[in-house]
Every structure is written in structure tokens, then in C-alpha cells.
């Protein structure tokens, strides 16, 4: 398609069929609106982009999904000043080049002006983010173009919840089935990138290329394409477009090779069949040999089956014996735990038992999924913590509140956590947390550390500021067992049971 100047009337006519919204926009509304504008702008040719003038609306990351260089916004070249010493032919050439630059600038300006007018027809005033209030209307800042308006709409109405971001990340990093065409993997990565762009968490071009190659590494059929890709010059493997073209070309070469092999094999088999049509004399002998071989195979198979059954019987008997031994050990551990709770010393107990070296963790209960909408909870308010039990009274939820963490009581094996014995001459002191303030955590996780508390950026085994009696296996899921056994762990942030809002 030939590049030409687009007038303002032509631009307005191109965008005249925009959808008119009467209610608050949803994420899907904004996605459809943006896709509609991109499709319209793509129909207007541009010398610097295979996607036409759509580059004027796309973010740099989106534009680089289909182009090798970023889109440059056209600027006005200014007045043409000719050198009188230049010949007429050169002057005519300079005038044509100058007029071409002016036409490109006018086309971009007319498209941008028509797109802004279409958006003002489509979006009700009350749903225009960052609008400027006036006497009779509310619109966007006058210096804003269509790209800035669409970006503001995405920022307001295309937010992703924590769960949606995690789901998009999981899809982005999911394994690739080599039986599928390579285009399926490329499309999946580009779709995840578009979702991330709308949420302002997009990946860079090197990250996209790394993700593509990483998904192909486990599969042998892509070993040679990856090796040839790594041998290319840095300038020939630095863009997403180059990566797509390389691996699609390699995949097509692989398909051609497979088809050739299948065709050649079929012809060879047909040729072999033609050569044996007249050799019917040995057919009976061949059938007899095959029957003998089948009988030998059957005898070997039956022998193997009998041996396998004997092995399964032996394994079953050993399993029953092990189960009985485990039950006996479990009963002994339960008896020891009961004696310790009643104050009776365990048999052969040391006068001063050492801190436990192993704490069997209970089954992990995932933190509640976070999301926005009617289930999103407020961060405000204070809670009073019981000094006696450490339990918090249930707080009534309301619209805007976030999910709370409810720890599952630890179910460690009986006797796994020994009672705490303070050093000689010292008395155990347990902190009184009393009235607690904001229940919202600073760190966005459910980790706990024996020496640092419950609102931390590390787990207990990663701690670098340990108490003398530090316990590596301490966690939020088993702290109640340590508390019951009298261990003086740090209680800082113990009352915080809400993650920070995103």
C-alpha cells in the first residue's frame, strides 16, 4: 500500500463508527476499544512500521512485538530554505523530500485529532480519568494525544488483581509441548506480554527472548536451532522480531525434513514390495518361522510374569511388616509426649535437654487469594489482642477489606518439639503484647522468624541476626507448638494477619 497524506475529513470518516459507551467501562471495554483503534490505524501506511500508524498508539514494548525498531513520532520539518547555488534538479528533489515530511506530519496530526474527538464521543465525561474540569464539559488535558488517553483508560480500568498477575506469570512460564507448532508458543508469550503491558508490568525484549529459548531447551528437536541462534552476531539476535523469524524458519526446515523422510520411506517400502511379489515360494517357511518365534516369546513372557508375581508378594509382606513397626514407634512417641506434658521425665532423659533440631512441619495451608471487588478488604482499624491466648477477636468485614490469614494449628509428631529449658540462673520471660496497632503487614508474605518476628522479609533458617537459642524450623504454621512448649520466640508483628494491598 502506497504512503499518502490523510486529510482530517478522511481521518474523521475512518473513525466515525466508534462504539458509544453509556456506563462505566470494564477491562474488556478498554481492551476492545484499544484493539479497534489499532486496527484502524494499521490501515494507514507508514514508512517506518509494518503495522502502519498503529505504532503511534502502541507502547514501545507492544510495537517491538512486530517491528525491529521503535516508532518515531513524526515532527514538522519547518520551512524549507534552499541554497541558491544548488541546481534546479537538486532543488526539486529537496522540495519533494520536504513535502513528504510535511505530509507525514499532517497525517499523524490529523489521525491524532480525529482519534481524540472519537474518544470524547465514546467515553462519558464522568468516566474520563484525569480530566480537566470546565464550565460545561470535562475532557482530558488539551496536550494529550490518543495514545496518552488510551494509556490513562488502561491504568484506570485494566488493573490486574494479585491472582490475575500470578496466573499470567504462570502461563508465561509454563512448559511448551513440542508437538505443537512454534507459532503457538510465540503467540502465548505475546498474549502474556500484552496483558502485562496493560498492567504496566511488561517484560523487556531480552526477557521475552530468554523465555522463548528456555521453553525450547528441554526438547531435542530444537537443540540445533538454539545452537545456531547462539552463534549469530549480537546485532542479528537482539530483537524479538529476529527471534521469531529465526525459530519459525528453523521449525519450517524441520517440517520439510520430516515430510521428506516420510515420503522417501514410503517409496522405499513400495519398491521392496514390488521386488518380493514373485517370491512366493518361501512364504510358508516365513509363516512357520514367525509362529515358532511367537511361541518362544509367549513362554518367556509367562516366565517373567510368574517372577513378577513372586516379587510383588515379597514386597507386600515387607510393607505389612514396616507398617506394624511404624505403628509401634508412633504409640511409643505418643506415650512419651503424654509423660512430658504431665511433668514426668522421659526414660533416659538428660538433665538439661538440648533444643530440638527437627520440627516436622504440618501440611501447608496456602494464604487466601487476594483480589479486588466486593471481596477486597480495608486496611484500616485497630485490633486488640488477648494477652492470655494471643487470639484476636473476629473483625466484621466490609466492602474494601482484604483477606486475613488464619493460621492452622501445628500438628507436629508427639515429642518432636521439646519443652524450653532456660539456662541456669535465668527465668523465662514471656512478652506481653497487650494492645496492638495496625494489623496490616509491611512485607507481602506469610513468613516468620524465631529471632525477628512475624513481619519479616526472610524465613527463620535464613536469619542473619539470630538469638542464642534460634530455631531454624520455626514458622508461622508451627509457632503455636513452640509457644505451648515455652520457647521465647520474638513476637514482633505476631498480631498482623493482613497482607498489604497491591
PALO-247877 format. One record per residue (C-alpha): x, y, z. Coordinates in pm, whole numbers, plus 50000, padded with zeros to 5 digits. Example, Ala and Ser with C-alpha at 12.3 -4.5 7.8 and 13.67 -1.06 7.14 Angstrom:
residues 2
512304955050780/513674989450714/
END
This chain:
residues 502
500005000050000/501405033849896/502035060150160/499995091750115/498725121750308/495505116550509/493255146850549/491325154950867/487985147450697/489275113450587/490525106150939/487165115751094/485345093750843/487675064550924/486835066751297/483155075651266/481825041251367/483335040651717/481285023751991/479415047752223/479545037952592/476925048952843/478105030953156/481345027153348/484005009753143/485264974753216/488634959753134/487114942352832/485644975352711/489064991852721/490734961952551/488144961952271/488444999652230/492214998352207/492134969251958/489624988551746/491865019151724/494924997851645/493074980351361/492005014151216/495475029751243/497074998751088/495195005550762/497075038650720/500525030650569/503655043050741/507215041650608/508725030850941/506355003351055/504814971350918/501784978851140/501105012650976/500355041951204/499355018351488/502815025051631/501525059451732/499125042251978/501225012852093/503705013852377/507335007752275/507134972252413/503974964752210/505434979651892/508564958451921/506464926651918/506014931651542/508734956451446/512504957451483/512804994251578/510685017251799/508105040051637/509275076151595/506565102851623/506685124851308/507695161151363/507225191551142/510375198350936/509935235950945/510255259450645/512425248650353/515405270950291/517105264149957/520685271849873/520695294049559/523905277249445/522155243149419/520965232449075/517285230848978/517215192748980/518635191649333/516235218949446/513275199149309/514475168249495/514815187649822/511325202049778/509855167149728/511605154050040/510435183850244/506835179950125/506955142750212/507985151150569/505205177050593/502635151850464/503745125750718/503435150951000/499985162150879/498785125950851/499865118551209/498335151151338/495005145451158/494775109551283/495545120251639/492995148551629/490275125951486/491045098651743/490745123152033/487395135351902/486185099151864/487215091052221/485305121252353/482205108652171/482685073352302/483525079052672/481055097152904/482545127053086/482325111353432/484405081353320/487325100753173/490365096553404/492475127253483/490015150253311/490185188253332/487025203753471/485395232153278/482195252253293/480175230053062/482275199152989/485035177453127/487745164752895/491355153552900/494275178052907/494475196152569/498055184752504/497115148052533/497015126452222/495095094252160/497955072852294/498005091252629/494225088852663/494235051352596/497065047052845/495045065453112/492005043653039/494105012053075/495565024753402/492085031553543/490065002153412/492584974553323/494124968053665/495064932153741/494464915854078/497294897554253/495754864254145/495474875353782/499084886853777/500184853553920/498084834453665/499574854553378/503084847853511/502344810553534/501064809253176/504114829153063/506474803953223/504514771853153/506274743852958/505914740552582/504574709452408/506964702652116/504194685351922/502584719751876/503774744551612/506334770051730/503824797551646/501664785851940/504464793252187/505194827052027/501524837052038/501274826552405/504274847852502/502964878152308/499504874852465/501004874252815/503134904552725/500074924452612/498284916652939/501384926953134/501674959252932/498114969653019/499014964053387/502334983253347/504424952653440/505684943053094/508834922853027/511824935852832/512834922652490/515784902352631/513394886652885/510964876652608/513764861052402/515134842852707/511664829252784/511244816652426/514624798952423/514124784852776/510844768252675/512604751652378/515764739652558/514254707352704/513314694552357/515944677452144/514464688151811/515324724451897/518914717452006/520444726851671/518224757751616/519234770451962/522924764051888/522694782951558/520854811351731/523614814551991/526244815851714/524654846251547/526184880651590/524764901351874/523174925651626/521364896951450/519724883151767/518834913951970/515154919351874/512014899251930/511264900251556/514634884251480/514004856751735/510574849051588/511854847751231/514794825351325/512864798751514/509884798651275/512314793450985/514064765451176/510714749051251/509694750250882/513034734350789/512354706851042/508904700550891/510374698450540/512924672950663/510244651850833/508004651950524/510934642350300/511874613550530/508314600350538/507954602750159/511294585850096/510474558150340/507134551550171/508724549049826/511394525449962/508764502850116/506804501849789/509944493249594/510744464949836/507204451249798/507494450949418/510734431049442/509134403649655/505894398349459/507304368449273/509004353249575/506024332649697/507984300549739/509324309550084/506064323850219/505114291950403/508584289750555/508324325750671/504954319350838/506354288751015/509354308351145/507094335951272/504924310451456/507954294951624/509254329051732/505814338151873/505704306252082/509154313552227/508044348752309/504924335452486/506954311852705/509394339452800/506514362952880/504804337653108/508074331253292/508574368453351/505014372353477/505504344653734/508724360553858/507004394353883/504154380054091/506664364654333/508404398354371/505094416154435/504224390854707/507584396654878/507134434354863/503614431755009/504854411255308/507684435955372/505224465255356/502974449355619/505964443755850/507094480055810/503564492555880/503424473556208/506834487456311/505734523156233/502564518856440/504594506756737/507014536256714/504074560556687/502494546557002/505784549657190/506194586057081/502624594157189/503294578457532/506494598957574/504664631057478/501934624157736/504534618458009/506304651057924/503034670857938/502234656158282/505664665758412/507104630258421/510654627758292/511114606857981/513204574958014/516934581957985/516184619357966/519074643358005/519074667558297/519044696858053/517644686157714/519124702957406/516974724857181/515164704956913/516974700256585/513994689256385/510444701956372/508114683056143/506154709455955/502374705055927/500634704955594/500984739555442/497784759655405/498094784955123/497314821155214/493904832455091/493904845854735/493784883354710/491584901854467/489694933754425/485974939454407/483464931954675/485914907954845/488684933754884/489004943755249/490024976055414/493384981155583/492015004955842/491124999956206/492914985856509/492544952956686/493044943657049/494964911657112/494234889257407/497204888557643/496244854157762/495634834457445/497194855157170/493914852356971/492274882256805/488534888656812/486974884856471/486594917956292/483484923756085/484374925055716/483124952955492/483474962755129/487094972055063/488624947655321/491454923955235/491734886955318/493094876655654/495504848855741/494124822755980/496984800056093/496344762956107/497374747256439/500604727856407/500294690256406/503894680056469/504534644056583/504264638656955/507514647657129/509034664656821/509304698657000/510874696357347/509844719957631/512074750357660/514614749257947/516124783758019/519844784958109/520754780658474/520224811858681/517764827758440/513994828758448/511934826758135/510204859258050/507354859557803/506504892757646/503084907657695/501964920757362/498974939357505/497134963557278/498274960756916/498054986256638/497714982856261/497144945956166/498434950855809/501844935355736/504624955655583/506034926155389/503824908455132/504364872655260/503404848955543/506954841955670/508014841456033/511424841256204/512194828356554/514534857656630/512924886156430/509154880856448/506234877256208/506554907255971/509874899355806/511484895655463/513094861655537/512364827655688/513794815156013/516514793855852/517664824455653/518064847355954/521334866855992/520544882056336/519914851156548/519204847556919/521404822957114/518544797457113/517484803856749/515354776556583/515734771756207/512504752056172/510314778656333/507484791256106/504034806956116/502474772456081/504114757356389/504754786856623/501854775956848/503714743656931/506794764157029/504564787157234/502964757557411/506404743457492/507524777057637/510084787957374/510764825757396/510504834057025/510154870056904/506504881056894/507024912856697/504324916256430/502574884856556/499214902756553/499464912456186/497234889755982/496564910555671/498754913955361/499364948855223/497104959754940/498554959354587/
END
